[in-house]
Amino acid sequence: MRRRAFTLVEMMVSLAVLTLALSVVGVVFSITTRSASQAAAYSEALHWARQAAEQLKADLAQCDPASSLLVLVGRTQRAWLTADDVAAQRYLRVWTGTSEQKLSDGAEAVGFRTPDGYSEPRADILAFITNRLMASVAPPLDPPIGDPYAGGARLAPALVVYGHAALGEAGWNGGFLWPQTVRHIQNNDMSRIPAAEWHLARRATILRQDDAEPYYFNGDELARIVACRALEQLPGDAATLNLAGLLAELEQRYYARYLDGPYAIYDEDRDLQTWVDGLLYGPAGGAQRRHVATVIAPEVPVELRSNLGVHLLPGCTWFQVEFLMPEDPRNSAEYSAMLTGSGVRRADVSLWTPVEDGQTYVFIPDTRENREQIVRGNIAAGGQPLGRLAQFSRIDQNDERDRDGVDVVASRRIRLWPWAIRVTFHVYDPRGRLKEPIIRTVVHRFE
């Protein structure tokens, strides 16, 4: 008995059903693959963000305001997110305003002018001295017998500097880095490195006290520290510094009185600016001011992968430092009275203060001597507060003495360091698969 064969119509229907089924399977597979890729990207970026946050927390936990400097540098940088955004002129901007009237997507993404309420990516610098014990990750190549750096001893104090890194190979010319070998995220116009490829670095320098040394790193030291380059007798992440002399000099020269804002450095305070720049960038004529640390590209050498100063947080498109001061003038009674007509009242809590772009804020050691110098040097003959003291809030006022509105300076609480700082990271995965960054915030309160 002869079997009946498939008709052409039946075969076409079968092929159509099979094609549809394969299309569905393909779509499901594509969605699953994308979901898996997004999950892997999220996990990788989250891992890097957590590692950077834990590193920062550990450094801040051992920071003593009475024996340290706190330096905050405010920077913004115009950039695109990826290389594909260059042709479209889509600049990366982040909404930071409080108004609900946001501009259209086109207005916020295209155009050279930054719209109101938006910010260019933040690339702040945070520097302080920590007593956290740490071992050298770049011990000397030919150390003397008993050298603590080669023996793995954990040493303190250390100067840590958090900021965006340069990318490139570490080239040398008489102790300085070749500028042609590294790419910086910051220049006068547009960053040559897309923000998704930015890299946050942590530069840790173990400090050795020597009264005969200057208050800042010289050119050779900074170049060696930046690239974590060990020499025969010297480690690549340690330097000699007259830290005690620097802190004592700050008290003798009354810089606690002259700091403006009350945090920014006056233009005429060239000595203080020189010392601070020397800790961050090296002396004048040395390493470029925008340079924080060097990352070896494209892959970190195996022997340096444990050095988080070289390899901390890839894909960091935003690093911002804010601080919380009890003396914030926006919380003062005078500020509230001045704005009474506008319906604004004194805030019940202090406000987070960002570091202005292009400004360097310095908080000198919060000691009793420095606080007393502020009071002694900023009171007029009639008892009226002057200068920095006039910007401090009316805190802990004596009700009996202040009943008639007299500003009693003696009842103010003077504090030279913030109550707390807040550090915010925006992180993409290094491969650029995430459409939106992971945002992580670290808040540290100084006791």
C-alpha positions in Angstrom: 0.0 0.0 0.0 1.5 3.3 -1.1 1.8 6.1 1.6 0.5 9.5 0.8 3.3 12.2 0.5 3.3 15.7 2.0 1.8 18.3 -0.3 3.6 21.5 -1.1 1.2 23.5 1.0 1.8 21.3 4.0 5.6 21.6 3.6 5.3 25.4 3.3 3.2 25.6 6.4 5.6 23.3 8.3 8.5 25.5 7.2 6.7 28.6 8.3 6.0 27.1 11.7 9.6 26.0 12.1 10.8 29.4 11.1 8.5 31.1 13.6 9.7 28.7 16.3 13.3 29.3 15.5 12.7 33.1 15.6 11.1 32.8 19.0 14.0 30.7 20.2 16.4 33.3 18.8 14.7 36.2 20.4 14.6 34.4 23.8 18.3 33.5 23.4 19.2 37.1 22.5 17.2 38.4 25.5 18.8 35.9 27.8 22.2 36.7 26.5 21.7 40.4 26.9 20.3 39.8 30.4 23.2 37.7 31.3 25.6 40.2 29.9 23.9 43.0 31.9 24.0 41.0 35.0 27.7 40.2 34.6 28.4 43.9 33.9 26.4 45.0 37.0 28.2 42.4 39.1 31.6 43.5 37.9 30.9 47.2 38.4 29.4 46.6 41.8 32.5 44.6 42.8 34.8 47.4 41.8 32.6 50.0 43.6 32.5 48.0 46.8 36.2 47.5 46.8 36.9 51.2 46.3 34.4 52.1 49.0 35.9 49.7 51.5 39.4 51.0 50.8 38.2 54.6 51.4 36.4 53.6 54.6 39.5 51.9 56.0 41.7 54.9 55.2 39.3 57.4 56.8 38.8 55.3 59.9 42.4 55.9 60.9 42.5 59.6 60.1 43.0 61.8 63.2 41.8 65.4 62.6 44.3 66.7 65.2 47.3 65.4 63.4 46.4 65.5 59.7 45.6 67.8 56.8 42.4 67.4 54.8 42.7 68.7 51.2 39.7 68.8 48.8 40.2 69.9 45.2 37.1 70.6 43.2 37.2 69.7 39.5 34.7 69.3 36.7 35.6 68.0 33.2 33.7 68.1 29.9 33.6 64.7 28.4 31.6 62.3 26.3 30.5 58.9 27.7 31.8 56.6 24.9 33.7 57.0 21.7 30.4 56.8 19.7 29.2 60.0 21.4 32.0 62.0 19.8 30.4 62.3 16.4 27.0 63.0 17.9 28.5 65.6 20.2 26.6 64.1 23.2 28.4 65.4 26.2 28.0 63.5 29.5 26.1 65.7 32.0 24.5 64.7 35.3 21.3 66.3 36.7 22.2 67.8 40.1 19.5 70.4 40.6 16.5 70.3 42.9 14.0 71.8 40.5 11.5 69.5 39.0 11.7 71.3 35.6 14.3 69.3 33.9 15.3 70.1 30.4 14.6 67.9 27.4 17.0 65.0 26.7 18.4 66.8 23.7 19.1 69.9 25.7 20.9 68.0 28.4 22.9 65.9 26.1 23.9 68.2 23.2 25.6 71.6 23.2 28.8 73.1 24.5 27.1 75.1 27.3 26.2 73.2 30.5 22.5 73.8 31.1 21.3 75.1 34.5 20.8 72.3 37.0 23.3 70.0 35.3 27.0 69.4 36.0 29.9 68.2 34.0 31.4 65.0 35.4 33.1 65.6 38.7 36.7 64.7 39.0 37.5 65.9 42.6 40.7 65.1 44.5 40.7 64.0 48.1 43.9 63.9 50.2 44.5 63.2 53.9 47.0 61.6 56.2 46.0 58.3 57.8 47.5 56.2 60.6 46.3 53.0 58.9 49.2 50.5 58.9 50.2 49.3 55.5 53.0 47.3 54.0 55.0 48.4 50.9 53.8 46.9 47.7 56.9 48.1 45.9 59.8 47.3 48.2 63.4 48.3 47.2 65.1 46.1 44.6 68.3 45.7 46.5 67.4 46.5 50.1 69.9 46.8 53.0 69.8 44.1 55.7 66.8 44.6 58.0 65.0 47.0 55.7 61.4 47.2 57.0 59.9 47.7 53.5 61.5 44.6 52.1 60.6 42.6 55.2 56.9 43.3 54.8 56.5 45.5 57.9 53.3 47.4 58.3 54.1 51.1 58.6 52.3 54.4 59.3 51.5 57.3 58.8 50.7 57.5 55.1 49.5 60.2 52.8 46.6 58.9 50.6 45.4 60.8 47.5 42.2 59.8 45.7 41.7 61.2 42.2 41.3 60.3 38.6 44.4 58.8 37.1 46.3 59.2 33.8 46.4 56.3 31.4 49.6 55.1 29.7 53.0 53.7 30.1 55.3 55.1 32.7 58.1 56.8 30.8 61.1 58.4 32.4 63.2 61.4 31.7 65.6 62.6 34.4 63.2 61.5 37.1 60.0 62.9 35.6 57.2 61.2 33.7 57.2 61.8 30.0 54.0 63.8 29.3 53.8 62.1 25.8 53.4 58.7 27.4 50.2 59.3 29.5 46.7 60.6 28.7 45.0 62.7 31.2 41.2 63.0 31.7 41.5 66.8 32.1 42.7 69.4 29.7 41.5 72.9 28.7 38.5 71.7 26.6 37.3 68.2 26.1 38.7 65.1 27.8 40.5 63.0 25.2 39.5 59.9 27.2 35.8 59.0 27.2 34.3 59.1 30.7 33.5 55.4 30.6 37.3 54.7 30.4 38.2 57.0 33.2 40.0 55.4 36.1 40.0 56.4 39.8 43.3 55.8 41.6 44.4 55.7 45.2 48.0 56.9 45.7 49.3 55.8 49.1 52.7 57.1 50.2 54.2 55.8 53.4 55.8 58.8 55.2 59.1 58.8 57.0 59.6 61.8 59.3 62.8 63.8 58.9 63.2 67.3 60.2 65.8 68.2 57.6 63.5 67.5 54.7 61.2 70.0 53.0 57.4 70.0 53.5 56.6 68.6 50.0 57.8 65.9 47.7 60.6 66.7 45.3 60.3 65.9 41.6 62.2 62.6 41.7 60.2 61.4 44.7 56.8 62.2 43.2 57.6 60.6 39.8 58.7 57.5 41.6 55.6 57.4 43.8 53.2 58.1 41.0 54.4 55.2 39.0 55.1 53.0 42.1 58.7 52.6 40.8 61.1 51.0 43.3 64.8 51.8 43.2 67.7 49.7 44.5 67.6 51.2 48.0 64.2 53.0 48.0 60.7 51.6 47.9 58.3 52.9 45.2 55.6 53.9 47.6 57.4 55.7 50.4 59.0 59.1 50.8 60.7 61.2 53.5 58.7 64.3 54.6 59.0 66.8 57.4 55.3 66.3 58.4 55.8 67.5 62.0 57.4 70.7 60.7 54.6 71.3 58.2 51.9 71.0 60.9 53.9 73.2 63.3 54.5 75.8 60.5 50.7 76.0 59.9 50.2 77.0 63.6 53.1 79.5 63.7 51.9 81.3 60.5 48.3 81.5 61.6 46.9 79.9 58.5 43.9 78.9 60.6 43.0 82.6 60.5 43.8 83.3 56.8 41.9 80.5 55.1 39.0 81.9 53.3 35.4 80.8 52.8 36.4 79.6 55.5 38.0 76.8 53.6 39.6 78.1 50.4 43.2 79.4 50.2 43.7 83.1 49.7 45.6 84.0 46.6 48.3 85.6 48.7 48.8 82.5 50.8 51.5 81.3 48.3 53.5 79.3 50.9 50.5 77.2 51.9 49.4 76.7 48.3 53.0 75.6 47.4 53.1 73.1 50.2 49.7 71.6 49.3 50.5 71.5 45.6 53.8 69.8 46.5 51.9 67.0 48.3 49.5 66.5 45.5 51.4 67.3 42.3 55.1 67.9 43.2 56.9 71.3 43.2 56.5 74.0 40.6 57.9 72.9 37.3 57.6 69.2 38.1 54.7 66.9 37.4 51.6 68.4 35.9 49.0 69.7 38.3 46.2 67.6 36.8 48.2 64.4 37.3 47.2 62.2 40.2 48.6 58.8 39.5 49.6 56.6 36.5 47.8 53.5 35.4 49.8 51.1 33.3 47.7 50.4 30.1 46.1 48.3 28.9 46.7 45.7 31.6 48.3 46.1 35.0 51.5 44.1 35.3 51.1 41.0 37.5 53.5 42.3 40.1 51.5 45.5 40.6 48.0 44.1 40.7 47.9 44.0 44.5 48.6 47.8 44.5 45.3 49.4 44.6 47.0 52.8 44.1 47.6 51.7 40.6 44.4 49.8 39.9 41.4 50.9 42.0 38.2 51.8 40.2 37.9 51.6 36.4 34.9 53.1 34.7 34.5 55.8 37.4 32.7 58.7 35.6 32.0 60.7 38.7 34.0 61.2 41.9 32.7 64.1 44.2 33.6 65.0 47.7 31.2 67.1 49.9 31.6 68.1 53.5 29.4 69.0 56.4 30.4 71.9 58.7 28.5 73.0 61.8 29.7 76.5 61.1 28.1 76.5 57.6 27.0 80.2 57.2 23.8 79.0 55.5 22.7 77.7 58.9 23.5 80.9 60.8 21.0 83.2 62.4 22.4 86.1 60.3 21.8 84.2 57.1 18.2 83.4 58.0 17.5 87.0 59.0 18.9 88.2 55.7 16.5 86.0 53.7 13.4 86.5 55.9 11.6 88.4 53.2 12.0 85.6 50.7 10.3 83.1 53.0 13.6 81.1 53.5 14.2 80.0 57.1 17.2 78.7 58.9 17.8 75.0 58.1 17.3 72.6 61.0 20.2 70.5 59.8 23.6 71.4 58.3 23.9 71.3 54.6 26.3 69.3 52.5 28.8 71.7 50.8 30.4 70.7 47.5 33.9 71.9 46.6 33.7 74.6 44.0 35.2 73.8 40.6 38.8 75.1 40.5 39.0 75.6 44.2 41.3 74.0 46.8 39.9 73.7 50.3 42.3 73.0 53.1 41.4 71.9 56.7 44.4 72.3 59.0 44.8 70.2 62.2 41.8 70.6 64.5 43.8 71.3 67.6 43.0 73.5 70.6 45.9 75.8 69.8 44.5 76.4 66.3 41.0 77.0 67.5 42.3 79.5 70.1 44.2 81.3 67.4 41.0 81.8 65.4 39.3 83.5 68.4 42.3 85.6 69.3 43.0 86.9 65.8 39.4 87.5 64.6 37.8 89.7 67.3 37.6 93.5 66.9 38.3 95.9 69.8 34.5 96.1 70.5 34.1 92.3 70.5 32.7 92.1 67.0 33.8 88.9 65.2 35.8 89.4 62.1 37.0 87.4 59.1 36.6 83.7 59.3 35.0 83.8 62.7 32.2 86.0 61.5 31.1 83.2 59.2 30.7 80.6 61.9 27.2 79.7 62.9 25.7 80.8 66.2 26.1 77.5 68.0 25.8 76.8 71.7 24.9 80.4 72.5 24.4 81.4 76.1 20.7 82.4 76.4 21.3 84.8 79.3 24.1 86.7 77.6 22.6 86.5 74.1 19.1 87.6 75.0 19.6 91.1 73.6 21.0 89.9 70.3 24.6 90.4 71.3 26.9 88.0 69.4 28.8 86.2 72.2 31.9 84.8 70.6 32.9 83.0 73.8 29.9 80.7 73.5 30.6 79.6 70.0 31.8 76.1 69.1 34.9 76.4 67.0 35.7 73.4 64.8 38.3 73.3 62.0 37.4 70.1 60.4 34.0 69.0 59.0 31.7 66.9 61.0 31.6 64.5 58.1 32.5 64.1 54.4 30.4 62.4 51.7 32.1 60.8 48.7 30.0 59.8 45.7 31.0 57.4 43.0 29.4 56.8 39.6 30.7 53.6 38.1 30.3 51.9 34.7 31.6 48.4 34.0 35.0 48.6 32.2 33.6 47.1 29.0 30.9 49.8 28.7 27.9 47.4 28.8 25.8 49.3 31.4 23.5 52.0 30.2 23.3 53.6 33.6 26.0 53.8 36.2 26.1 52.3 39.6 26.0 55.0 42.2 27.6 54.4 45.6 28.1 56.9 48.5 30.5 56.7 51.4 29.8 59.0 54.5 32.4 59.2 57.1 32.0 61.2 60.4 35.1 62.6 62.0 35.0 62.0 65.8 
